[in-house]
């Protein structure tokens, strides 16, 4: 018999979508995979050279549990530049990707029964990790407010058991970028109610103009003592498989995370650590600019193609690299139609009819949402979205015929 905690969570919905796409491909179907939360790109030269140099030096031994001191120093300098505040090495922990940083935060901040406010739609791992830590996710629906929570609705969700608020900007899956005023309200809310803020900015490098990413501690410095910043190189350097992330926060939190990590994974991959350190020390920003330009072009291409369909409103795609579509119009289709009636049905039909794989919003707490990644090559993106538009329009015509 399995432990009772295994009933609290299932496999990641995004991982399941990737698996479904791969299964269809393995079965011989031509599939355009728009499920993955990663960018199609070569390695940054500095990353490649840093990794090879570390291998040549024989870097194969343990580092400090929370990462090389030199890497934490470089990360502290990076966070200092980005926030306009001074951060120290003992306020940084290097982790095996952002997921471990988030897991560390949940485990060291939450007691059983604590409530954590999570705006919805949400990245599937947020509530799962709260549940694993013994907490209770409390979701605040943002669909009616452009996927950015209204501070008054967050405040209404606060109870004596509330311990933390999770903020993810730019958002996965919606691509929403939180504006300065909203973040200031959230920071002051946390201060008034003595709450932690878990601030996930993994997509912070990809806020599309005129939208701007704001570190919350820059806007309200007083909230720093109750904020844990989560970031990673999975997106900004296209290193999803290398599993390098970090958390920045008060020394007491980092010390507790270090103790926890010493009993879970110990230090992150040593070669990946040296590679990222090399990039931080001598990278000139050109790789990041090229990646941002690549995504900006993909975004423009995708929005142009999606504008040709009438089933779903055109997504704003303010940040990150996802198009998040509202398929609510499917609910208006008559019961006599074979057209999908939910995002789950739509995802299955798109894969079967068009060979296009996306992620159903049900993975993110929204049964009428659809997430499509535009981090893939432009030719595949264009082909996949053109197929999707054609399929959407066939559903629209079919529903009109039934009506």
Secondary structure as the mmCIF struct_conf table of DSSP 4:
data_model
#
loop_
_struct_conf.conf_type_id
_struct_conf.id
_struct_conf.beg_label_comp_id
_struct_conf.beg_label_asym_id
_struct_conf.beg_label_seq_id
_struct_conf.end_label_comp_id
_struct_conf.end_label_asym_id
_struct_conf.end_label_seq_id
HELX_RH_3T_P HELX_RH_3T_P1 UNK A 4 UNK A 8
BEND BEND1 UNK A 11 UNK A 11
HELX_RH_AL_P HELX_RH_AL_P1 UNK A 13 UNK A 26
TURN_TY1_P TURN_TY1_P1 UNK A 27 UNK A 28
STRN STRN1 UNK A 32 UNK A 33
BEND BEND2 UNK A 37 UNK A 38
HELX_LH_PP_P HELX_LH_PP_P1 UNK A 42 UNK A 44
HELX_RH_AL_P HELX_RH_AL_P2 UNK A 45 UNK A 56
TURN_TY1_P TURN_TY1_P2 UNK A 57 UNK A 58
BEND BEND3 UNK A 61 UNK A 61
TURN_TY1_P TURN_TY1_P3 UNK A 65 UNK A 66
HELX_RH_AL_P HELX_RH_AL_P3 UNK A 69 UNK A 83
TURN_TY1_P TURN_TY1_P4 UNK A 84 UNK A 84
BEND BEND4 UNK A 85 UNK A 85
HELX_RH_3T_P HELX_RH_3T_P2 UNK A 89 UNK A 91
STRN STRN2 UNK A 92 UNK A 95
BEND BEND5 UNK A 96 UNK A 96
HELX_RH_AL_P HELX_RH_AL_P4 UNK A 97 UNK A 109
TURN_TY1_P TURN_TY1_P5 UNK A 112 UNK A 113
STRN STRN3 UNK A 115 UNK A 120
BEND BEND6 UNK A 121 UNK A 121
HELX_RH_AL_P HELX_RH_AL_P5 UNK A 124 UNK A 132
TURN_TY1_P TURN_TY1_P6 UNK A 133 UNK A 134
STRN STRN4 UNK A 136 UNK A 141
HELX_RH_3T_P HELX_RH_3T_P3 UNK A 143 UNK A 145
TURN_TY1_P TURN_TY1_P7 UNK A 146 UNK A 147
BEND BEND7 UNK A 148 UNK A 148
HELX_RH_AL_P HELX_RH_AL_P6 UNK A 151 UNK A 156
TURN_TY1_P TURN_TY1_P8 UNK A 157 UNK A 157
TURN_TY1_P TURN_TY1_P9 UNK A 160 UNK A 161
STRN STRN5 UNK A 162 UNK A 168
BEND BEND8 UNK A 169 UNK A 170
TURN_TY1_P TURN_TY1_P10 UNK A 172 UNK A 174
HELX_RH_AL_P HELX_RH_AL_P7 UNK A 180 UNK A 193
TURN_TY1_P TURN_TY1_P11 UNK A 194 UNK A 194
STRN STRN6 UNK A 196 UNK A 200
TURN_TY1_P TURN_TY1_P12 UNK A 202 UNK A 203
HELX_RH_3T_P HELX_RH_3T_P4 UNK A 204 UNK A 206
STRN STRN7 UNK A 207 UNK A 207
HELX_LH_PP_P HELX_LH_PP_P2 UNK A 208 UNK A 208
TURN_TY1_P TURN_TY1_P13 UNK A 209 UNK A 210
HELX_RH_AL_P HELX_RH_AL_P8 UNK A 216 UNK A 219
HELX_RH_3T_P HELX_RH_3T_P5 UNK A 221 UNK A 226
STRN STRN8 UNK A 227 UNK A 232
HELX_RH_AL_P HELX_RH_AL_P9 UNK A 233 UNK A 236
TURN_TY1_P TURN_TY1_P14 UNK A 237 UNK A 237
BEND BEND9 UNK A 238 UNK A 238
HELX_RH_3T_P HELX_RH_3T_P6 UNK A 240 UNK A 242
STRN STRN9 UNK A 245 UNK A 248
HELX_RH_AL_P HELX_RH_AL_P10 UNK A 251 UNK A 261
TURN_TY1_P TURN_TY1_P15 UNK A 262 UNK A 265
BEND BEND10 UNK A 267 UNK A 267
HELX_LH_PP_P HELX_LH_PP_P3 UNK A 268 UNK A 269
HELX_RH_AL_P HELX_RH_AL_P11 UNK A 270 UNK A 282
BEND BEND11 UNK A 285 UNK A 285
HELX_RH_AL_P HELX_RH_AL_P12 UNK A 286 UNK A 306
TURN_TY1_P TURN_TY1_P16 UNK A 307 UNK A 308
BEND BEND12 UNK A 310 UNK A 312
HELX_LH_PP_P HELX_LH_PP_P4 UNK A 313 UNK A 315
STRN STRN10 UNK A 319 UNK A 319
TURN_TY1_P TURN_TY1_P17 UNK A 320 UNK A 321
STRN STRN11 UNK A 322 UNK A 326
HELX_RH_3T_P HELX_RH_3T_P7 UNK A 328 UNK A 332
BEND BEND13 UNK A 333 UNK A 333
TURN_TY1_P TURN_TY1_P18 UNK A 335 UNK A 336
BEND BEND14 UNK A 339 UNK A 339
BEND BEND15 UNK A 342 UNK A 342
HELX_RH_AL_P HELX_RH_AL_P13 UNK A 343 UNK A 354
STRN STRN12 UNK A 356 UNK A 357
STRN STRN13 UNK A 359 UNK A 360
HELX_RH_3T_P HELX_RH_3T_P8 UNK A 361 UNK A 364
TURN_TY1_P TURN_TY1_P19 UNK A 365 UNK A 365
TURN_TY1_P TURN_TY1_P20 UNK A 367 UNK A 368
STRN STRN14 UNK A 369 UNK A 373
BEND BEND16 UNK A 376 UNK A 376
HELX_RH_AL_P HELX_RH_AL_P14 UNK A 378 UNK A 402
#
